Structure formats: structure tokens, C-alpha cells
Amino acid sequence: MSASDIRNDVIFHNNVTFAGAMYPPSGAINNSHFSADANNRLAASKTVHRIDLHYGQANGADVVAAIQLLRVCRGAGTIVGISLRPTVVPAGGDKAYTVEVLKAADGSGSWSSLLDAVFAVDSADTANTKLVGDLIGTPTVAADEAIRVVVAVSGSTGTQGQGFTLSIYLEEAPS
């Protein structure tokens, strides 16, 4: 059967059923087309979930070495950004700290980095200034993969940095 090519507006007064896929033009469906009724909203199972993961150490105490599991992913996803904001940076010596973000498959103890280079914070950095991580390509995660942060400290002279917050921006497909 050949396709019909209708060049004028068409008004349907009853339901329309599509036997195949529907391809509306880009921009034809926007937020105003979704119901504001709490009982009739687009289901979470049909949306990409934006998850902001956070880890930090308190201001007022030296940054310390740590390993912290942040998330076990529910579905496949993409890391769209990672940033770090040191509160007080190391000063007056060689003290420094690094922050790394890694992932591992379920059942695996083999962790791989999501960053091209770790965040390395030392006296050359500026307090209260966001650092943006260089991602390894477009890093992805799979369902049941874990994400963790590893903090390492170094140096013996000067004062250590105090406090930071790490943010990881994950877009995860519905499970």
C-alpha cells in the first residue's frame, strides 16, 4: 500500500490509532503537552533520571584519606560531569590531596576511572573555586555497576586543605 501525502491541516474529532511508529517533527512535543494532574503524569519508567551524587569532607578539619561507595546503579547511564569545590586549599608546604572517581561491574573488584586525570588539590589551587573534571570520553555505567570515590593525602610540610564537596552528574535510563 502506498503512503498518503496530506498537505493541509487535518482535524480529528475522535481517537487516532497508529499501526506503526509515529514521528512528530522536532519540537512538536514539549513540556506543555504533559499533564499537570498528579494522577496522570508521564511515568518515571519512561524518563531519563538525572541523579546528582555528592560526597564531601567537612570544613574545619583536615582532608583525610577515604574510600566511599556512592551508588549502585539501577540502570544503564552516562556520567555527564564531575566537579570538585575545595573549601580551604593546602598552604605553606607540600601537603596536597587527590580525589578519584571510579566504577566497577557487579561482582568485580576491578575499578576503572571515570576521569582522565584525578583531581589534584594543592597550594596552587584557589579556595572555594569549582574544579571541573576531565572525563574519559563519555563514560557510561551499566545496571548494577558501583561508583565510588577515593581520596588520598600526601605531603609532610605546611597545612592540609580543609573541606571539599564532590558532585557527580549521572543520567540514568529507567530500569
MARZA-364906 format. One record per residue: residue number from 1; y negated, z, x of N, C-alpha, C in turn. Coordinates in steps of 0.1 Angstrom, whole numbers, plus 5000, padded with zeros to 4 digits. Each point is the difference from the previous one (the first is absolute). Example, Ala and Ser with C-alpha at 12.3 -4.5 7.8 and 13.67 -1.06 7.14 Angstrom:
2
<node resi="1" n_y="5057" n_z="5078" n_x="5132" ca_y="4988" ca_z="5000" ca_x="4991" c_y="4988" c_z="5000" c_x="5009"/>
<node resi="2" n_y="4989" n_z="4993" n_x="4996" ca_y="4989" ca_z="5000" ca_x="5009" c_y="4989" c_z="5008" c_x="4992"/>
***
This chain:
175
<node resi="1" n_y="5012" n_z="5000" n_x="5008" ca_y="4988" ca_z="5000" ca_x="4992" c_y="4988" c_z="5000" c_x="5009"/>
<node resi="2" n_y="4990" n_z="4992" n_x="4997" ca_y="4988" ca_z="4999" ca_x="5007" c_y="4990" c_z="5011" c_x="4996"/>
<node resi="3" n_y="4991" n_z="5004" n_x="5009" ca_y="4990" ca_z="5011" ca_x="4997" c_y="4989" c_z="4995" c_x="4992"/>
<node resi="4" n_y="4994" n_z="5008" n_x="4991" ca_y="4988" ca_z="4996" ca_x="4993" c_y="4988" c_z="5004" c_x="5008"/>
<node resi="5" n_y="4990" n_z="4992" n_x="5000" ca_y="4987" ca_z="5002" ca_x="5007" c_y="4989" c_z="5002" c_x="4989"/>
<node resi="6" n_y="4996" n_z="5012" n_x="4997" ca_y="4990" ca_z="5002" ca_x="4990" c_y="4987" c_z="5003" c_x="5007"/>
<node resi="7" n_y="4990" n_z="4992" n_x="4997" ca_y="4987" ca_z="5000" ca_x="5007" c_y="4989" c_z="5008" c_x="4992"/>
<node resi="8" n_y="5004" n_z="5005" n_x="4989" ca_y="4990" ca_z="5008" ca_x="4992" c_y="5004" c_z="5014" c_x="4998"/>
<node resi="9" n_y="4991" n_z="5008" n_x="4995" ca_y="5003" ca_z="5014" ca_x="4997" c_y="5011" c_z="5001" c_x="4989"/>
<node resi="10" n_y="5009" n_z="5009" n_x="5001" ca_y="5010" ca_z="5002" ca_x="4989" c_y="4999" c_z="5015" c_x="4996"/>
<node resi="11" n_y="5000" n_z="5002" n_x="4987" ca_y="5000" ca_z="5014" ca_x="4995" c_y="5013" c_z="5002" c_x="4993"/>
<node resi="12" n_y="5007" n_z="5010" n_x="5004" ca_y="5013" ca_z="5004" ca_x="4994" c_y="4997" c_z="5012" c_x="4991"/>
<node resi="13" n_y="5004" n_z="4999" n_x="4987" ca_y="4998" ca_z="5012" ca_x="4991" c_y="5012" c_z="5009" c_x="4999"/>
<node resi="14" n_y="5011" n_z="4996" n_x="5006" ca_y="5012" ca_z="5009" ca_x="5000" c_y="5005" c_z="5001" c_x="5014"/>
<node resi="15" n_y="5012" n_z="5006" n_x="5002" ca_y="5005" ca_z="5002" ca_x="5013" c_y="5004" c_z="4987" c_x="5007"/>
<node resi="16" n_y="4999" n_z="5000" n_x="5013" ca_y="5004" ca_z="4989" ca_x="5009" c_y="5011" c_z="5004" c_x="5009"/>
<node resi="17" n_y="5011" n_z="4993" n_x="5000" ca_y="5011" ca_z="5003" ca_x="5009" c_y="5002" c_z="4989" c_x="5010"/>
<node resi="18" n_y="5001" n_z="5004" n_x="5013" ca_y="5001" ca_z="4991" ca_x="5011" c_y="5015" c_z="5000" c_x="5004"/>
<node resi="19" n_y="5006" n_z="4988" n_x="5000" ca_y="5014" ca_z="4999" ca_x="5004" c_y="5002" c_z="5001" c_x="5015"/>
<node resi="20" n_y="4990" n_z="4997" n_x="5007" ca_y="5000" ca_z="5000" ca_x="5015" c_y="4989" c_z="5009" c_x="5005"/>
<node resi="21" n_y="4997" n_z="4999" n_x="5012" ca_y="4989" ca_z="5008" ca_x="5007" c_y="4986" c_z="4996" c_x="4995"/>
<node resi="22" n_y="4991" n_z="5009" n_x="4999" ca_y="4986" ca_z="4997" ca_x="4996" c_y="4992" c_z="5001" c_x="5013"/>
<node resi="23" n_y="4991" n_z="4990" n_x="5002" ca_y="4992" ca_z="4999" ca_x="5012" c_y="4985" c_z="5000" c_x="4997"/>
<node resi="24" n_y="4994" n_z="5011" n_x="4997" ca_y="4986" ca_z="5000" ca_x="4996" c_y="4992" c_z="4997" c_x="5013"/>
<node resi="25" n_y="4988" n_z="4994" n_x="4998" ca_y="4992" ca_z="4997" ca_x="5012" c_y="4995" c_z="5013" c_x="5007"/>
<node resi="26" n_y="4998" n_z="4999" n_x="5013" ca_y="4995" ca_z="5012" ca_x="5007" c_y="4987" c_z="5006" c_x="4994"/>
<node resi="27" n_y="5000" n_z="5013" n_x="4998" ca_y="4989" ca_z="5006" ca_x="4994" c_y="5000" c_z="5001" c_x="4984"/>
<node resi="28" n_y="5010" n_z="4993" n_x="4994" ca_y="5000" ca_z="5000" ca_x="4986" c_y="5004" c_z="5013" c_x="4993"/>
<node resi="29" n_y="5008" n_z="5008" n_x="5008" ca_y="5004" ca_z="5014" ca_x="4995" c_y="4993" c_z="5010" c_x="5009"/>
<node resi="30" n_y="4992" n_z="5009" n_x="4994" ca_y="4994" ca_z="5010" ca_x="5008" c_y="5002" c_z="5014" c_x="4993"/>
<node resi="31" n_y="4994" n_z="5010" n_x="5006" ca_y="5001" ca_z="5014" ca_x="4995" c_y="4997" c_z="5001" c_x="4985"/>
<node resi="32" n_y="4990" n_z="4993" n_x="4995" ca_y="4996" ca_z="5001" ca_x="4986" c_y="5011" c_z="4996" c_x="4991"/>
<node resi="33" n_y="5010" n_z="4993" n_x="5004" ca_y="5011" ca_z="4995" ca_x="4992" c_y="5011" c_z="5011" c_x="4998"/>
<node resi="34" n_y="4999" n_z="5011" n_x="5007" ca_y="5010" ca_z="5010" ca_x="4999" c_y="4995" c_z="5011" c_x="4991"/>
<node resi="35" n_y="5009" n_z="5006" n_x="4992" ca_y="4996" ca_z="5010" ca_x="4990" c_y="4995" c_z="5013" c_x="5006"/>
<node resi="36" n_y="4990" n_z="5005" n_x="4994" ca_y="4995" ca_z="5014" ca_x="5004" c_y="5008" c_z="5011" c_x="4992"/>
<node resi="37" n_y="5008" n_z="4996" n_x="4991" ca_y="5008" ca_z="5009" ca_x="4992" c_y="5011" c_z="5006" c_x="5010"/>
<node resi="38" n_y="5000" n_z="5013" n_x="5001" ca_y="5009" ca_z="5007" ca_x="5009" c_y="5015" c_z="4998" c_x="4997"/>
<node resi="39" n_y="5003" n_z="4996" n_x="4988" ca_y="5013" ca_z="4997" ca_x="4995" c_y="5004" c_z="4986" c_x="5002"/>
<node resi="40" n_y="4991" n_z="4991" n_x="5004" ca_y="5002" ca_z="4986" ca_x="5001" c_y="4995" c_z="4994" c_x="5013"/>
<node resi="41" n_y="5002" n_z="5007" n_x="5011" ca_y="4995" ca_z="4995" ca_x="5013" c_y="5011" c_z="4993" c_x="5008"/>
<node resi="42" n_y="4995" n_z="4993" n_x="5010" ca_y="5010" ca_z="4993" ca_x="5008" c_y="5008" c_z="5010" c_x="5008"/>
<node resi="43" n_y="5013" n_z="4999" n_x="4999" ca_y="5009" ca_z="5009" ca_x="5006" c_y="4999" c_z="5001" c_x="5015"/>
<node resi="44" n_y="5002" n_z="5012" n_x="5006" ca_y="4999" ca_z="5002" ca_x="5014" c_y="5011" c_z="4992" c_x="5007"/>
<node resi="45" n_y="5011" n_z="4997" n_x="4993" ca_y="5011" ca_z="4992" ca_x="5006" c_y="4996" c_z="4985" c_x="5002"/>
<node resi="46" n_y="4988" n_z="4996" n_x="4995" ca_y="4995" ca_z="4987" ca_x="5002" c_y="4988" c_z="4998" c_x="5008"/>
<node resi="47" n_y="4997" n_z="5011" n_x="5008" ca_y="4988" ca_z="5000" ca_x="5008" c_y="5003" c_z="5003" c_x="5015"/>
<node resi="48" n_y="4992" n_z="4996" n_x="5009" ca_y="5001" ca_z="5004" ca_x="5014" c_y="4994" c_z="5014" c_x="5000"/>
<node resi="49" n_y="5006" n_z="5009" n_x="5007" ca_y="4996" ca_z="5014" ca_x="5001" c_y="4992" c_z="5002" c_x="5013"/>
<node resi="50" n_y="4987" n_z="5004" n_x="4999" ca_y="4992" ca_z="5003" ca_x="5012" c_y="5002" c_z="5015" c_x="5003"/>
<node resi="51" n_y="5005" n_z="5003" n_x="5012" ca_y="5003" ca_z="5013" ca_x="5004" c_y="4992" c_z="5003" c_x="5012"/>
<node resi="52" n_y="4992" n_z="5010" n_x="5000" ca_y="4993" ca_z="5004" ca_x="5012" c_y="5007" c_z="5013" c_x="5006"/>
<node resi="53" n_y="5006" n_z="4999" n_x="5011" ca_y="5007" ca_z="5011" ca_x="5007" c_y="4990" c_z="5006" c_x="5009"/>
<node resi="54" n_y="5000" n_z="5014" n_x="5001" ca_y="4991" ca_z="5007" ca_x="5008" c_y="5008" c_z="5011" c_x="5008"/>
<node resi="55" n_y="4995" n_z="5001" n_x="5013" ca_y="5005" ca_z="5011" ca_x="5008" c_y="4988" c_z="5005" c_x="5008"/>
<node resi="56" n_y="4998" n_z="5013" n_x="5002" ca_y="4989" ca_z="5005" ca_x="5008" c_y="5003" c_z="5013" c_x="5007"/>
<node resi="57" n_y="4992" n_z="5003" n_x="5009" ca_y="5000" ca_z="5013" ca_x="5006" c_y="4986" c_z="5007" c_x="4998"/>
<node resi="58" n_y="5000" n_z="5012" n_x="4998" ca_y="4988" ca_z="5007" ca_x="4996" c_y="4989" c_z="5001" c_x="5011"/>
<node resi="59" n_y="4988" n_z="4999" n_x="4996" ca_y="4989" ca_z="5002" ca_x="5010" c_y="4999" c_z="5015" c_x="5003"/>
<node resi="60" n_y="4996" n_z="5003" n_x="5012" ca_y="4999" ca_z="5014" ca_x="5004" c_y="5012" c_z="5004" c_x="5009"/>
<node resi="61" n_y="5010" n_z="4992" n_x="5001" ca_y="5011" ca_z="5003" ca_x="5008" c_y="5004" c_z="4988" c_x="5008"/>
<node resi="62" n_y="5005" n_z="5002" n_x="5013" ca_y="5003" ca_z="4988" ca_x="5008" c_y="5011" c_z="4992" c_x="4993"/>
<node resi="63" n_y="4999" n_z="4986" n_x="5002" ca_y="5010" ca_z="4991" ca_x="4996" c_y="5013" c_z="5004" c_x="5007"/>
<node resi="64" n_y="5011" n_z="5000" n_x="4993" ca_y="5013" ca_z="5004" ca_x="5006" c_y="5010" c_z="4989" c_x="4998"/>
<node resi="65" n_y="5010" n_z="4999" n_x="5009" ca_y="5011" ca_z="4991" ca_x="4998" c_y="5007" c_z="5002" c_x="4987"/>
<node resi="66" n_y="5004" n_z="4990" n_x="4993" ca_y="5007" ca_z="5001" ca_x="4987" c_y="5007" c_z="4987" c_x="4997"/>
<node resi="67" n_y="5011" n_z="5002" n_x="4992" ca_y="5007" ca_z="4989" ca_x="4994" c_y="5001" c_z="5003" c_x="4985"/>
<node resi="68" n_y="4995" n_z="4991" n_x="4992" ca_y="5000" ca_z="5003" ca_x="4985" c_y="5004" c_z="4988" c_x="4992"/>
<node resi="69" n_y="5011" n_z="5002" n_x="4992" ca_y="5004" ca_z="4989" ca_x="4991" c_y="4990" c_z="5000" c_x="4988"/>
<node resi="70" n_y="4995" n_z="4988" n_x="4997" ca_y="4990" ca_z="4998" ca_x="4990" c_y="5005" c_z="4994" c_x="4987"/>
<node resi="71" n_y="5010" n_z="4992" n_x="5000" ca_y="5005" ca_z="4993" ca_x="4988" c_y="5013" c_z="4993" c_x="5002"/>
<node resi="72" n_y="5008" n_z="5001" n_x="4990" ca_y="5012" ca_z="4991" ca_x="4999" c_y="4996" c_z="4990" c_x="4989"/>
<node resi="73" n_y="4999" n_z="4987" n_x="5003" ca_y="4995" ca_z="4990" ca_x="4991" c_y="5010" c_z="4998" c_x="4988"/>
<node resi="74" n_y="4994" n_z="4998" n_x="4989" ca_y="5008" ca_z="4997" ca_x="4987" c_y="5003" c_z="4986" c_x="5000"/>
<node resi="75" n_y="4991" n_z="4991" n_x="5004" ca_y="5003" ca_z="4986" ca_x="4999" c_y="4994" c_z="4993" c_x="5013"/>
<node resi="76" n_y="5002" n_z="4987" n_x="5000" ca_y="4995" ca_z="4992" ca_x="5012" c_y="4985" c_z="5000" c_x="4999"/>
<node resi="77" n_y="4994" n_z="4999" n_x="5012" ca_y="4985" ca_z="5000" ca_x="5000" c_y="4994" c_z="4995" c_x="5013"/>
<node resi="78" n_y="4987" n_z="5001" n_x="5000" ca_y="4993" ca_z="4995" ca_x="5012" c_y="4989" c_z="5011" c_x="5004"/>
<node resi="79" n_y="4999" n_z="5003" n_x="5012" ca_y="4990" ca_z="5008" ca_x="5006" c_y="4988" c_z="4991" c_x="5001"/>
<node resi="80" n_y="4989" n_z="5004" n_x="4993" ca_y="4988" ca_z="4991" ca_x="5001" c_y="4989" c_z="5006" c_x="5008"/>
<node resi="81" n_y="5002" n_z="5012" n_x="5005" ca_y="4990" ca_z="5006" ca_x="5009" c_y="5004" c_z="5014" c_x="5004"/>
<node resi="82" n_y="4995" n_z="5004" n_x="5012" ca_y="5002" ca_z="5014" ca_x="5005" c_y="4987" c_z="5004" c_x="5007"/>
<node resi="83" n_y="4995" n_z="5012" n_x="4997" ca_y="4988" ca_z="5004" ca_x="5007" c_y="5001" c_z="5015" c_x="5004"/>
<node resi="84" n_y="4992" n_z="5004" n_x="5010" ca_y="5000" ca_z="5013" ca_x="5005" c_y="4985" c_z="5005" c_x="5001"/>
<node resi="85" n_y="4997" n_z="5012" n_x="4996" ca_y="4987" ca_z="5005" ca_x="5002" c_y="5001" c_z="5013" c_x="5007"/>
<node resi="86" n_y="4997" n_z="5001" n_x="5013" ca_y="5000" ca_z="5012" ca_x="5007" c_y="4987" c_z="5009" c_x="4996"/>
<node resi="87" n_y="5002" n_z="5013" n_x="4998" ca_y="4989" ca_z="5008" ca_x="4997" c_y="4992" c_z="5004" c_x="5012"/>
<node resi="88" n_y="5007" n_z="5006" n_x="5010" ca_y="4994" ca_z="5003" ca_x="5013" c_y="5009" c_z="4994" c_x="5011"/>
<node resi="89" n_y="4994" n_z="4992" n_x="5009" ca_y="5008" ca_z="4993" ca_x="5010" c_y="5001" c_z="5009" c_x="5012"/>
<node resi="90" n_y="5010" n_z="4998" n_x="5009" ca_y="5001" ca_z="5007" ca_x="5012" c_y="4988" c_z="4998" c_x="5009"/>
<node resi="91" n_y="4997" n_z="5011" n_x="5008" ca_y="4988" ca_z="4999" ca_x="5008" c_y="5002" c_z="5007" c_x="5013"/>
<node resi="92" n_y="4992" n_z="4996" n_x="5010" ca_y="4999" ca_z="5006" ca_x="5013" c_y="5012" c_z="5000" c_x="5009"/>
<node resi="93" n_y="5009" n_z="4991" n_x="4999" ca_y="5012" ca_z="5000" ca_x="5008" c_y="5009" c_z="4988" c_x="4997"/>
<node resi="94" n_y="5013" n_z="5003" n_x="5002" ca_y="5009" ca_z="4989" ca_x="4998" c_y="5009" c_z="5002" c_x="4987"/>
<node resi="95" n_y="4997" n_z="5010" n_x="4992" ca_y="5008" ca_z="5002" ca_x="4988" c_y="4998" c_z="4988" c_x="4990"/>
<node resi="96" n_y="5011" n_z="4997" n_x="4993" ca_y="5000" ca_z="4989" ca_x="4991" c_y="5011" c_z="5002" c_x="4990"/>
<node resi="97" n_y="5001" n_z="4992" n_x="4990" ca_y="5011" ca_z="5000" ca_x="4991" c_y="5003" c_z="4986" c_x="4995"/>
<node resi="98" n_y="5012" n_z="4997" n_x="4996" ca_y="5003" ca_z="4987" ca_x="4994" c_y="5007" c_z="5002" c_x="4986"/>
<node resi="99" n_y="4998" n_z="4990" n_x="4992" ca_y="5006" ca_z="5001" ca_x="4986" c_y="5007" c_z="4986" c_x="4998"/>
<node resi="100" n_y="5013" n_z="5001" n_x="4997" ca_y="5008" ca_z="4988" ca_x="4998" c_y="5006" c_z="5001" c_x="4986"/>
<node resi="101" n_y="5001" n_z="4988" n_x="4993" ca_y="5006" ca_z="4999" ca_x="4987" c_y="5012" c_z="4991" c_x="5001"/>
<node resi="102" n_y="5012" n_z="5005" n_x="4996" ca_y="5013" ca_z="4993" ca_x="5001" c_y="5007" c_z="4999" c_x="4987"/>
<node resi="103" n_y="5010" n_z="4991" n_x="5000" ca_y="5009" ca_z="4999" ca_x="4988" c_y="5014" c_z="4999" c_x="5005"/>
<node resi="104" n_y="5010" n_z="5003" n_x="4991" ca_y="5014" ca_z="4999" ca_x="5004" c_y="5008" c_z="4998" c_x="4987"/>
<node resi="105" n_y="5010" n_z="4992" n_x="5001" ca_y="5009" ca_z="4997" ca_x="4988" c_y="5008" c_z="5012" c_x="4996"/>
<node resi="106" n_y="5004" n_z="5001" n_x="4988" ca_y="5007" ca_z="5011" ca_x="4995" c_y="5013" c_z="5001" c_x="5008"/>
<node resi="107" n_y="5003" n_z="5013" n_x="5005" ca_y="5012" ca_z="5002" ca_x="5008" c_y="4999" c_z="4997" c_x="5014"/>
<node resi="108" n_y="4988" n_z="4995" n_x="5004" ca_y="4998" ca_z="4996" ca_x="5014" c_y="4991" c_z="5010" c_x="5007"/>
<node resi="109" n_y="5003" n_z="5003" n_x="5013" ca_y="4991" ca_z="5008" ca_x="5008" c_y="4992" c_z="4992" c_x="5009"/>
<node resi="110" n_y="5000" n_z="4987" n_x="4998" ca_y="4992" ca_z="4991" ca_x="5009" c_y="4987" c_z="4997" c_x="4993"/>
<node resi="111" n_y="4989" n_z="5005" n_x="5006" ca_y="4987" ca_z="4999" ca_x="4994" c_y="4992" c_z="4988" c_x="5007"/>
<node resi="112" n_y="4993" n_z="4992" n_x="4992" ca_y="4992" ca_z="4990" ca_x="5006" c_y="4985" c_z="5001" c_x="4995"/>
<node resi="113" n_y="4991" n_z="4996" n_x="5009" ca_y="4986" ca_z="5002" ca_x="4998" c_y="4994" c_z="4991" c_x="4989"/>
<node resi="114" n_y="4991" n_z="5005" n_x="4993" ca_y="4992" ca_z="4991" ca_x="4990" c_y="4987" c_z="4996" c_x="5007"/>
<node resi="115" n_y="4997" n_z="5005" n_x="5011" ca_y="4987" ca_z="4998" ca_x="5007" c_y="5003" c_z="4991" c_x="5013"/>
<node resi="116" n_y="4991" n_z="4992" n_x="5003" ca_y="5000" ca_z="4992" ca_x="5013" c_y="4998" c_z="5009" c_x="5012"/>
<node resi="117" n_y="4992" n_z="5011" n_x="4998" ca_y="4998" ca_z="5010" ca_x="5010" c_y="4997" c_z="5013" c_x="4993"/>
<node resi="118" n_y="5004" n_z="5011" n_x="5006" ca_y="4998" ca_z="5013" ca_x="4994" c_y="4985" c_z="5003" c_x="5000"/>
<node resi="119" n_y="4996" n_z="5009" n_x="4991" ca_y="4986" ca_z="5005" ca_x="5001" c_y="5000" c_z="5009" c_x="5012"/>
<node resi="120" n_y="4991" n_z="4998" n_x="5009" ca_y="4998" ca_z="5009" ca_x="5012" c_y="4986" c_z="5005" c_x="4999"/>
<node resi="121" n_y="4999" n_z="5013" n_x="4998" ca_y="4988" ca_z="5007" ca_x="4998" c_y="4997" c_z="5008" c_x="5013"/>
<node resi="122" n_y="4988" n_z="4998" n_x="5006" ca_y="4996" ca_z="5007" ca_x="5012" c_y="4985" c_z="5002" c_x="5000"/>
<node resi="123" n_y="4994" n_z="5005" n_x="5011" ca_y="4986" ca_z="5003" ca_x="5000" c_y="4991" c_z="4987" c_x="4999"/>
<node resi="124" n_y="5006" n_z="4988" n_x="5001" ca_y="4992" ca_z="4988" ca_x="4998" c_y="4997" c_z="4997" c_x="4985"/>
<node resi="125" n_y="5008" n_z="5006" n_x="4991" ca_y="4998" ca_z="4998" ca_x="4986" c_y="4989" c_z="5008" c_x="4994"/>
<node resi="126" n_y="4996" n_z="4997" n_x="4988" ca_y="4989" ca_z="5006" ca_x="4993" c_y="5005" c_z="5009" c_x="4989"/>
<node resi="127" n_y="4996" n_z="5012" n_x="4999" ca_y="5004" ca_z="5009" ca_x="4989" c_y="4996" c_z="4994" c_x="4986"/>
<node resi="128" n_y="5008" n_z="5003" n_x="4990" ca_y="4997" ca_z="4996" ca_x="4986" c_y="4998" c_z="4985" c_x="4998"/>
<node resi="129" n_y="5006" n_z="4992" n_x="5009" ca_y="4999" ca_z="4986" ca_x="4999" c_y="5014" c_z="4994" c_x="4998"/>
<node resi="130" n_y="5001" n_z="4992" n_x="4989" ca_y="5013" ca_z="4994" ca_x="4997" c_y="5005" c_z="4990" c_x="5010"/>
<node resi="131" n_y="5013" n_z="5001" n_x="5004" ca_y="5006" ca_z="4990" ca_x="5009" c_y="5010" c_z="4992" c_x="4991"/>
<node resi="132" n_y="5000" n_z="4987" n_x="5002" ca_y="5009" ca_z="4991" ca_x="4992" c_y="5011" c_z="4996" c_x="5008"/>
<node resi="133" n_y="5012" n_z="5002" n_x="4996" ca_y="5012" ca_z="4996" ca_x="5007" c_y="5003" c_z="4985" c_x="5000"/>
<node resi="134" n_y="5005" n_z="4995" n_x="5011" ca_y="5004" ca_z="4986" ca_x="5001" c_y="5015" c_z="5000" c_x="4996"/>
<node resi="135" n_y="5002" n_z="4994" n_x="4988" ca_y="5014" ca_z="4999" ca_x="4995" c_y="5008" c_z="4989" c_x="5008"/>
<node resi="136" n_y="5013" n_z="5002" n_x="5000" ca_y="5009" ca_z="4990" ca_x="5006" c_y="5002" c_z="4990" c_x="4989"/>
<node resi="137" n_y="4993" n_z="4989" n_x="5001" ca_y="5001" ca_z="4989" ca_x="4990" c_y="4996" c_z="5005" c_x="4987"/>
<node resi="138" n_y="5009" n_z="4998" n_x="4990" ca_y="4998" ca_z="5005" ca_x="4986" c_y="5013" c_z="5009" c_x="4998"/>
<node resi="139" n_y="4999" n_z="5013" n_x="5004" ca_y="5012" ca_z="5008" ca_x="5000" c_y="5005" c_z="5002" c_x="4985"/>
<node resi="140" n_y="5013" n_z="4999" n_x="4999" ca_y="5006" ca_z="5002" ca_x="4986" c_y="5010" c_z="5012" c_x="5001"/>
<node resi="141" n_y="5003" n_z="5005" n_x="4988" ca_y="5010" ca_z="5011" ca_x="4999" c_y="5009" c_z="4996" c_x="4989"/>
<node resi="142" n_y="5012" n_z="5005" n_x="5001" ca_y="5011" ca_z="4997" ca_x="4990" c_y="5002" c_z="5013" c_x="4992"/>
<node resi="143" n_y="5006" n_z="4998" n_x="4988" ca_y="5004" ca_z="5012" ca_x="4992" c_y="5008" c_z="5009" c_x="5009"/>
<node resi="144" n_y="4998" n_z="5013" n_x="4999" ca_y="5007" ca_z="5011" ca_x="5007" c_y="4996" c_z="5001" c_x="5015"/>
<node resi="145" n_y="4991" n_z="4992" n_x="5005" ca_y="4996" ca_z="5002" ca_x="5013" c_y="4990" c_z="5012" c_x="5001"/>
<node resi="146" n_y="5000" n_z="5006" n_x="5011" ca_y="4991" ca_z="5012" ca_x="5002" c_y="4989" c_z="4997" c_x="5009"/>
<node resi="147" n_y="4988" n_z="5006" n_x="4997" ca_y="4988" ca_z="4999" ca_x="5008" c_y="4997" c_z="5014" c_x="5006"/>
<node resi="148" n_y="4997" n_z="5000" n_x="5013" ca_y="4997" ca_z="5013" ca_x="5006" c_y="4988" c_z="4998" c_x="5010"/>
<node resi="149" n_y="4994" n_z="5012" n_x="5003" ca_y="4989" ca_z="5000" ca_x="5010" c_y="5005" c_z="5009" c_x="5011"/>
<node resi="150" n_y="4996" n_z="4996" n_x="5013" ca_y="5003" ca_z="5007" ca_x="5012" c_y="4987" c_z="5003" c_x="5007"/>
<node resi="151" n_y="4997" n_z="5012" n_x="5003" ca_y="4988" ca_z="5004" ca_x="5007" c_y="5005" c_z="5005" c_x="5014"/>
<node resi="152" n_y="4994" n_z="4996" n_x="5010" ca_y="5003" ca_z="5005" ca_x="5014" c_y="4987" c_z="5004" c_x="5006"/>
<node resi="153" n_y="5000" n_z="5010" n_x="5008" ca_y="4988" ca_z="5005" ca_x="5007" c_y="5002" c_z="4999" c_x="5015"/>
<node resi="154" n_y="4989" n_z="4999" n_x="5008" ca_y="5001" ca_z="4999" ca_x="5014" c_y="4988" c_z="5006" c_x="5007"/>
<node resi="155" n_y="5001" n_z="5002" n_x="5013" ca_y="4989" ca_z="5005" ca_x="5008" c_y="5000" c_z="5014" c_x="5002"/>
<node resi="156" n_y="4992" n_z="5005" n_x="5011" ca_y="5000" ca_z="5014" ca_x="5003" c_y="4986" c_z="5005" c_x="5002"/>
<node resi="157" n_y="4990" n_z="4992" n_x="5000" ca_y="4986" ca_z="5005" ca_x="5002" c_y="4992" c_z="4996" c_x="4988"/>
<node resi="158" n_y="4989" n_z="5008" n_x="4998" ca_y="4991" ca_z="4997" ca_x="4989" c_y="5005" c_z="5006" c_x="4987"/>
<node resi="159" n_y="4994" n_z="4996" n_x="4989" ca_y="5004" ca_z="5005" ca_x="4987" c_y="5007" c_z="4989" c_x="4992"/>
<node resi="160" n_y="5010" n_z="5004" n_x="4992" ca_y="5007" ca_z="4991" ca_x="4992" c_y="4992" c_z="4997" c_x="4988"/>
<node resi="161" n_y="5003" n_z="4988" n_x="4994" ca_y="4994" ca_z="4997" ca_x="4987" c_y="5004" c_z="5009" c_x="4989"/>
<node resi="162" n_y="4992" n_z="5001" n_x="4990" ca_y="5003" ca_z="5010" ca_x="4989" c_y="4999" c_z="4992" c_x="4987"/>
<node resi="163" n_y="5011" n_z="4999" n_x="4993" ca_y="5000" ca_z="4994" ca_x="4987" c_y="5000" c_z="4985" c_x="4999"/>
<node resi="164" n_y="5007" n_z="4994" n_x="4991" ca_y="5000" ca_z="4986" ca_x="4997" c_y="5006" c_z="4997" c_x="4987"/>
<node resi="165" n_y="4998" n_z="4989" n_x="4994" ca_y="5007" ca_z="4995" ca_x="4988" c_y="5005" c_z="4986" c_x="5003"/>
<node resi="166" n_y="5012" n_z="4998" n_x="4996" ca_y="5006" ca_z="4986" ca_x="5001" c_y="5003" c_z="4995" c_x="4986"/>
<node resi="167" n_y="4996" n_z="4988" n_x="4998" ca_y="5003" ca_z="4993" ca_x="4987" c_y="5008" c_z="4988" c_x="5002"/>
<node resi="168" n_y="5010" n_z="4998" n_x="4992" ca_y="5009" ca_z="4988" ca_x="5000" c_y="4999" c_z="4994" c_x="4986"/>
<node resi="169" n_y="4997" n_z="4987" n_x="4999" ca_y="4998" ca_z="4993" ca_x="4988" c_y="5012" c_z="4991" c_x="4997"/>
<node resi="170" n_y="5008" n_z="5004" n_x="4990" ca_y="5013" ca_z="4993" ca_x="4997" c_y="4999" c_z="4994" c_x="4986"/>
<node resi="171" n_y="5004" n_z="4987" n_x="4999" ca_y="5001" ca_z="4994" ca_x="4987" c_y="5015" c_z="4998" c_x="4998"/>
<node resi="172" n_y="5006" n_z="5006" n_x="4990" ca_y="5014" ca_z="5001" ca_x="4998" c_y="5003" c_z="4993" c_x="4987"/>
<node resi="173" n_y="5011" n_z="4991" n_x="5000" ca_y="5004" ca_z="4993" ca_x="4988" c_y="5007" c_z="5010" c_x="4991"/>
<node resi="174" n_y="5000" n_z="4998" n_x="4987" ca_y="5006" ca_z="5009" ca_x="4991" c_y="5016" c_z="5000" c_x="5003"/>
<node resi="175" n_y="5005" n_z="5012" n_x="4998" ca_y="5015" ca_z="5001" ca_x="5002" c_y="5008" c_z="4996" c_x="4988"/>
***
